[in-house]
Amino acid sequence: MNTPTRQPPRFVPTLTEMVDAPDLRQTKTHPNLEVEPLIAAICQQFHPLLAQHLHEFNARMQSDIELLVRQAVMDA
């Protein structure tokens, strides 16, 4: 089987890189802070990055499918 190898991502952000440090300090000083708003804030920070990665992945998949279909038509 002759499939191209995928390149691993050059950069994968970690949770600590995505969460703003002042937000974390604020939660430590307010122990009664609700968990759900914190989760929503973290997810909101991830959303643009996730959307970008999904867009790039979708473009690669469309390109890969086009190449596969093109090869199948040429081999038929």
Contacts in CASP RR format, 6 or more apart in sequence:
PFRMAT RR
TARGET T0000
AUTHOR 0000-0000-0000
METHOD contacts of the structure
MODEL  1
MNTPTRQPPRFVPTLTEMVDAPDLRQTKTHPNLEVEPLIAAICQQFHPLL
AQHLHEFNARMQSDIELLVRQAVMDA
13 49 0 8 1.000
15 42 0 8 1.000
18 42 0 8 1.000
18 45 0 8 1.000
18 46 0 8 1.000
18 49 0 8 1.000
19 42 0 8 1.000
19 45 0 8 1.000
20 45 0 8 1.000
23 38 0 8 1.000
23 41 0 8 1.000
26 33 0 8 1.000
27 33 0 8 1.000
27 38 0 8 1.000
END
